[in-house]
Amino acid sequence: MRHYYIYYRIAPDQAADIAAAIQIIQQQLRERLGINGRLLKKRDEANLWMEIYEDILDSGEFEAALSAAETQSGIAGLLSPGETRHIECFED
């Protein structure tokens, strides 16, 4: 199984819009692939957020669906200036 961890820094004034974008992403992944994601915020650093997607069987399918959902949500334009979403994949 593969597990994806996506982390990034947000601009505090964009928190509500970013949270809405993440809801769109996670809803699409749930509807398309049956994958439930989680959103975490770092303790003592509220601007560092992480999404977690676990037990991924098909990485290609997941990554394609994730990319499409990210584009539709517009999340890239909401992050802190110069910030990107960092994607890490771990295996059991």
CNS distance restraints for C-alpha pairs under 8 A (distance, minus, plus):
assign (resid   1 and name CA) (resid  54 and name CA) 7.92 0.50 0.50
assign (resid   1 and name CA) (resid  55 and name CA) 5.14 0.50 0.50
assign (resid   1 and name CA) (resid  56 and name CA) 5.78 0.50 0.50
assign (resid   1 and name CA) (resid  57 and name CA) 5.81 0.50 0.50
assign (resid   1 and name CA) (resid  91 and name CA) 5.72 0.50 0.50
assign (resid   1 and name CA) (resid  92 and name CA) 5.67 0.50 0.50
assign (resid   2 and name CA) (resid  54 and name CA) 6.54 0.50 0.50
assign (resid   2 and name CA) (resid  55 and name CA) 5.49 0.50 0.50
assign (resid   2 and name CA) (resid  56 and name CA) 4.97 0.50 0.50
assign (resid   2 and name CA) (resid  57 and name CA) 6.61 0.50 0.50
assign (resid   2 and name CA) (resid  59 and name CA) 7.53 0.50 0.50
assign (resid   2 and name CA) (resid  89 and name CA) 6.51 0.50 0.50
assign (resid   2 and name CA) (resid  90 and name CA) 5.61 0.50 0.50
assign (resid   2 and name CA) (resid  91 and name CA) 4.50 0.50 0.50
assign (resid   2 and name CA) (resid  92 and name CA) 6.63 0.50 0.50
assign (resid   3 and name CA) (resid  52 and name CA) 7.38 0.50 0.50
assign (resid   3 and name CA) (resid  53 and name CA) 5.76 0.50 0.50
assign (resid   3 and name CA) (resid  54 and name CA) 4.31 0.50 0.50
assign (resid   3 and name CA) (resid  55 and name CA) 5.74 0.50 0.50
assign (resid   3 and name CA) (resid  56 and name CA) 6.14 0.50 0.50
assign (resid   3 and name CA) (resid  89 and name CA) 5.55 0.50 0.50
assign (resid   3 and name CA) (resid  90 and name CA) 5.20 0.50 0.50
assign (resid   3 and name CA) (resid  91 and name CA) 6.26 0.50 0.50
assign (resid   4 and name CA) (resid  51 and name CA) 7.98 0.50 0.50
assign (resid   4 and name CA) (resid  52 and name CA) 5.75 0.50 0.50
assign (resid   4 and name CA) (resid  53 and name CA) 5.05 0.50 0.50
assign (resid   4 and name CA) (resid  54 and name CA) 6.25 0.50 0.50
assign (resid   4 and name CA) (resid  56 and name CA) 7.98 0.50 0.50
assign (resid   4 and name CA) (resid  87 and name CA) 6.84 0.50 0.50
assign (resid   4 and name CA) (resid  88 and name CA) 5.70 0.50 0.50
assign (resid   4 and name CA) (resid  89 and name CA) 4.52 0.50 0.50
assign (resid   4 and name CA) (resid  90 and name CA) 6.50 0.50 0.50
assign (resid   5 and name CA) (resid  50 and name CA) 6.65 0.50 0.50
assign (resid   5 and name CA) (resid  51 and name CA) 5.81 0.50 0.50
assign (resid   5 and name CA) (resid  52 and name CA) 4.80 0.50 0.50
assign (resid   5 and name CA) (resid  53 and name CA) 6.63 0.50 0.50
assign (resid   5 and name CA) (resid  87 and name CA) 5.84 0.50 0.50
assign (resid   5 and name CA) (resid  88 and name CA) 5.18 0.50 0.50
assign (resid   5 and name CA) (resid  89 and name CA) 6.36 0.50 0.50
assign (resid   6 and name CA) (resid  50 and name CA) 5.37 0.50 0.50
assign (resid   6 and name CA) (resid  51 and name CA) 5.08 0.50 0.50
assign (resid   6 and name CA) (resid  52 and name CA) 6.53 0.50 0.50
assign (resid   6 and name CA) (resid  85 and name CA) 6.24 0.50 0.50
assign (resid   6 and name CA) (resid  86 and name CA) 5.35 0.50 0.50
assign (resid   6 and name CA) (resid  87 and name CA) 4.46 0.50 0.50
assign (resid   6 and name CA) (resid  88 and name CA) 6.29 0.50 0.50
assign (resid   7 and name CA) (resid  48 and name CA) 7.06 0.50 0.50
assign (resid   7 and name CA) (resid  49 and name CA) 5.61 0.50 0.50
assign (resid   7 and name CA) (resid  50 and name CA) 4.24 0.50 0.50
assign (resid   7 and name CA) (resid  51 and name CA) 6.45 0.50 0.50
assign (resid   7 and name CA) (resid  85 and name CA) 5.77 0.50 0.50
assign (resid   7 and name CA) (resid  86 and name CA) 5.29 0.50 0.50
assign (resid   7 and name CA) (resid  87 and name CA) 6.78 0.50 0.50
assign (resid   8 and name CA) (resid  48 and name CA) 5.79 0.50 0.50
assign (resid   8 and name CA) (resid  49 and name CA) 5.67 0.50 0.50
assign (resid   8 and name CA) (resid  50 and name CA) 6.67 0.50 0.50
assign (resid   8 and name CA) (resid  79 and name CA) 7.71 0.50 0.50
assign (resid   8 and name CA) (resid  83 and name CA) 6.81 0.50 0.50
assign (resid   8 and name CA) (resid  84 and name CA) 6.27 0.50 0.50
assign (resid   8 and name CA) (resid  85 and name CA) 5.04 0.50 0.50
assign (resid   8 and name CA) (resid  86 and name CA) 6.28 0.50 0.50
assign (resid   9 and name CA) (resid  47 and name CA) 5.33 0.50 0.50
assign (resid   9 and name CA) (resid  48 and name CA) 4.52 0.50 0.50
assign (resid   9 and name CA) (resid  49 and name CA) 6.20 0.50 0.50
assign (resid   9 and name CA) (resid  79 and name CA) 6.62 0.50 0.50
assign (resid   9 and name CA) (resid  80 and name CA) 6.19 0.50 0.50
assign (resid   9 and name CA) (resid  83 and name CA) 6.55 0.50 0.50
assign (resid   9 and name CA) (resid  84 and name CA) 7.97 0.50 0.50
assign (resid  10 and name CA) (resid  14 and name CA) 6.92 0.50 0.50
assign (resid  10 and name CA) (resid  15 and name CA) 6.77 0.50 0.50
assign (resid  10 and name CA) (resid  18 and name CA) 7.78 0.50 0.50
assign (resid  10 and name CA) (resid  47 and name CA) 5.20 0.50 0.50
assign (resid  10 and name CA) (resid  48 and name CA) 6.54 0.50 0.50
assign (resid  10 and name CA) (resid  49 and name CA) 7.35 0.50 0.50
assign (resid  10 and name CA) (resid  78 and name CA) 7.50 0.50 0.50
assign (resid  10 and name CA) (resid  79 and name CA) 4.85 0.50 0.50
assign (resid  10 and name CA) (resid  80 and name CA) 4.92 0.50 0.50
assign (resid  10 and name CA) (resid  83 and name CA) 7.92 0.50 0.50
assign (resid  11 and name CA) (resid  15 and name CA) 6.73 0.50 0.50
assign (resid  11 and name CA) (resid  47 and name CA) 6.88 0.50 0.50
assign (resid  11 and name CA) (resid  78 and name CA) 7.61 0.50 0.50
assign (resid  11 and name CA) (resid  79 and name CA) 6.00 0.50 0.50
assign (resid  11 and name CA) (resid  80 and name CA) 4.60 0.50 0.50
assign (resid  11 and name CA) (resid  81 and name CA) 7.91 0.50 0.50
assign (resid  12 and name CA) (resid  47 and name CA) 6.49 0.50 0.50
assign (resid  14 and name CA) (resid  18 and name CA) 6.00 0.50 0.50
assign (resid  14 and name CA) (resid  78 and name CA) 6.33 0.50 0.50
assign (resid  14 and name CA) (resid  79 and name CA) 7.50 0.50 0.50
assign (resid  15 and name CA) (resid  19 and name CA) 6.02 0.50 0.50
assign (resid  16 and name CA) (resid  20 and name CA) 6.27 0.50 0.50
assign (resid  17 and name CA) (resid  21 and name CA) 6.23 0.50 0.50
assign (resid  17 and name CA) (resid  78 and name CA) 7.32 0.50 0.50
assign (resid  18 and name CA) (resid  22 and name CA) 6.15 0.50 0.50
assign (resid  18 and name CA) (resid  75 and name CA) 6.31 0.50 0.50
assign (resid  18 and name CA) (resid  78 and name CA) 6.28 0.50 0.50
assign (resid  18 and name CA) (resid  79 and name CA) 7.59 0.50 0.50
assign (resid  19 and name CA) (resid  23 and name CA) 6.27 0.50 0.50
assign (resid  20 and name CA) (resid  24 and name CA) 6.46 0.50 0.50
assign (resid  21 and name CA) (resid  25 and name CA) 6.33 0.50 0.50
assign (resid  21 and name CA) (resid  70 and name CA) 7.99 0.50 0.50
assign (resid  21 and name CA) (resid  73 and name CA) 4.97 0.50 0.50
assign (resid  21 and name CA) (resid  74 and name CA) 6.84 0.50 0.50
assign (resid  21 and name CA) (resid  75 and name CA) 5.76 0.50 0.50
assign (resid  22 and name CA) (resid  26 and name CA) 6.02 0.50 0.50
assign (resid  22 and name CA) (resid  73 and name CA) 7.45 0.50 0.50
assign (resid  22 and name CA) (resid  75 and name CA) 7.54 0.50 0.50
assign (resid  23 and name CA) (resid  27 and name CA) 5.91 0.50 0.50
assign (resid  24 and name CA) (resid  28 and name CA) 6.16 0.50 0.50
assign (resid  24 and name CA) (resid  69 and name CA) 7.22 0.50 0.50
assign (resid  24 and name CA) (resid  73 and name CA) 6.05 0.50 0.50
assign (resid  25 and name CA) (resid  29 and name CA) 6.30 0.50 0.50
assign (resid  25 and name CA) (resid  66 and name CA) 7.13 0.50 0.50
assign (resid  25 and name CA) (resid  69 and name CA) 4.94 0.50 0.50
assign (resid  25 and name CA) (resid  70 and name CA) 6.12 0.50 0.50
assign (resid  25 and name CA) (resid  73 and name CA) 6.47 0.50 0.50
assign (resid  26 and name CA) (resid  30 and name CA) 6.05 0.50 0.50
assign (resid  26 and name CA) (resid  35 and name CA) 7.97 0.50 0.50
assign (resid  26 and name CA) (resid  36 and name CA) 6.77 0.50 0.50
assign (resid  26 and name CA) (resid  37 and name CA) 5.88 0.50 0.50
assign (resid  27 and name CA) (resid  31 and name CA) 6.08 0.50 0.50
assign (resid  28 and name CA) (resid  32 and name CA) 5.88 0.50 0.50
assign (resid  28 and name CA) (resid  65 and name CA) 7.96 0.50 0.50
assign (resid  28 and name CA) (resid  69 and name CA) 6.36 0.50 0.50
assign (resid  29 and name CA) (resid  33 and name CA) 5.47 0.50 0.50
assign (resid  29 and name CA) (resid  34 and name CA) 6.52 0.50 0.50
assign (resid  29 and name CA) (resid  35 and name CA) 5.66 0.50 0.50
assign (resid  29 and name CA) (resid  36 and name CA) 7.18 0.50 0.50
assign (resid  29 and name CA) (resid  62 and name CA) 7.97 0.50 0.50
assign (resid  29 and name CA) (resid  65 and name CA) 6.66 0.50 0.50
assign (resid  29 and name CA) (resid  66 and name CA) 6.91 0.50 0.50
assign (resid  29 and name CA) (resid  69 and name CA) 7.51 0.50 0.50
assign (resid  30 and name CA) (resid  34 and name CA) 4.26 0.50 0.50
assign (resid  30 and name CA) (resid  35 and name CA) 4.64 0.50 0.50
assign (resid  30 and name CA) (resid  36 and name CA) 5.54 0.50 0.50
assign (resid  30 and name CA) (resid  37 and name CA) 7.94 0.50 0.50
assign (resid  31 and name CA) (resid  35 and name CA) 7.88 0.50 0.50
assign (resid  32 and name CA) (resid  65 and name CA) 7.61 0.50 0.50
assign (resid  33 and name CA) (resid  62 and name CA) 7.59 0.50 0.50
assign (resid  35 and name CA) (resid  53 and name CA) 7.11 0.50 0.50
assign (resid  35 and name CA) (resid  54 and name CA) 7.81 0.50 0.50
assign (resid  35 and name CA) (resid  56 and name CA) 7.81 0.50 0.50
assign (resid  36 and name CA) (resid  53 and name CA) 6.69 0.50 0.50
assign (resid  36 and name CA) (resid  54 and name CA) 7.94 0.50 0.50
assign (resid  37 and name CA) (resid  51 and name CA) 6.63 0.50 0.50
assign (resid  37 and name CA) (resid  52 and name CA) 5.52 0.50 0.50
assign (resid  37 and name CA) (resid  53 and name CA) 4.77 0.50 0.50
assign (resid  37 and name CA) (resid  54 and name CA) 7.44 0.50 0.50
assign (resid  38 and name CA) (resid  51 and name CA) 5.47 0.50 0.50
assign (resid  38 and name CA) (resid  52 and name CA) 5.15 0.50 0.50
assign (resid  38 and name CA) (resid  53 and name CA) 6.78 0.50 0.50
assign (resid  39 and name CA) (resid  49 and name CA) 7.12 0.50 0.50
assign (resid  39 and name CA) (resid  50 and name CA) 5.74 0.50 0.50
assign (resid  39 and name CA) (resid  51 and name CA) 4.53 0.50 0.50
assign (resid  39 and name CA) (resid  52 and name CA) 6.52 0.50 0.50
assign (resid  40 and name CA) (resid  49 and name CA) 5.71 0.50 0.50
assign (resid  40 and name CA) (resid  50 and name CA) 5.10 0.50 0.50
assign (resid  40 and name CA) (resid  51 and name CA) 6.27 0.50 0.50
assign (resid  40 and name CA) (resid  52 and name CA) 7.97 0.50 0.50
assign (resid  41 and name CA) (resid  45 and name CA) 7.58 0.50 0.50
assign (resid  41 and name CA) (resid  46 and name CA) 5.76 0.50 0.50
assign (resid  41 and name CA) (resid  47 and name CA) 7.24 0.50 0.50
assign (resid  41 and name CA) (resid  48 and name CA) 5.91 0.50 0.50
assign (resid  41 and name CA) (resid  49 and name CA) 4.45 0.50 0.50
assign (resid  41 and name CA) (resid  50 and name CA) 6.26 0.50 0.50
assign (resid  42 and name CA) (resid  46 and name CA) 5.61 0.50 0.50
assign (resid  42 and name CA) (resid  47 and name CA) 7.47 0.50 0.50
assign (resid  42 and name CA) (resid  48 and name CA) 5.56 0.50 0.50
assign (resid  42 and name CA) (resid  49 and name CA) 6.19 0.50 0.50
assign (resid  42 and name CA) (resid  50 and name CA) 7.78 0.50 0.50
assign (resid  56 and name CA) (resid  62 and name CA) 7.23 0.50 0.50
assign (resid  58 and name CA) (resid  62 and name CA) 6.20 0.50 0.50
assign (resid  59 and name CA) (resid  63 and name CA) 5.90 0.50 0.50
assign (resid  60 and name CA) (resid  64 and name CA) 6.14 0.50 0.50
assign (resid  61 and name CA) (resid  65 and name CA) 6.17 0.50 0.50
assign (resid  62 and name CA) (resid  66 and name CA) 5.96 0.50 0.50
assign (resid  63 and name CA) (resid  67 and name CA) 6.04 0.50 0.50
assign (resid  64 and name CA) (resid  68 and name CA) 6.27 0.50 0.50
assign (resid  65 and name CA) (resid  69 and name CA) 6.11 0.50 0.50
assign (resid  66 and name CA) (resid  70 and name CA) 6.04 0.50 0.50
assign (resid  67 and name CA) (resid  71 and name CA) 6.23 0.50 0.50
assign (resid  68 and name CA) (resid  72 and name CA) 6.23 0.50 0.50
assign (resid  69 and name CA) (resid  73 and name CA) 6.03 0.50 0.50
assign (resid  70 and name CA) (resid  74 and name CA) 6.22 0.50 0.50
assign (resid  70 and name CA) (resid  75 and name CA) 6.06 0.50 0.50
assign (resid  70 and name CA) (resid  76 and name CA) 7.41 0.50 0.50
assign (resid  71 and name CA) (resid  75 and name CA) 7.21 0.50 0.50
assign (resid  71 and name CA) (resid  76 and name CA) 7.74 0.50 0.50
assign (resid  74 and name CA) (resid  78 and name CA) 7.22 0.50 0.50
assign (resid  75 and name CA) (resid  79 and name CA) 6.83 0.50 0.50
assign (resid  76 and name CA) (resid  84 and name CA) 7.01 0.50 0.50
assign (resid  76 and name CA) (resid  85 and name CA) 7.77 0.50 0.50
assign (resid  79 and name CA) (resid  83 and name CA) 6.00 0.50 0.50
assign (resid  79 and name CA) (resid  84 and name CA) 7.09 0.50 0.50
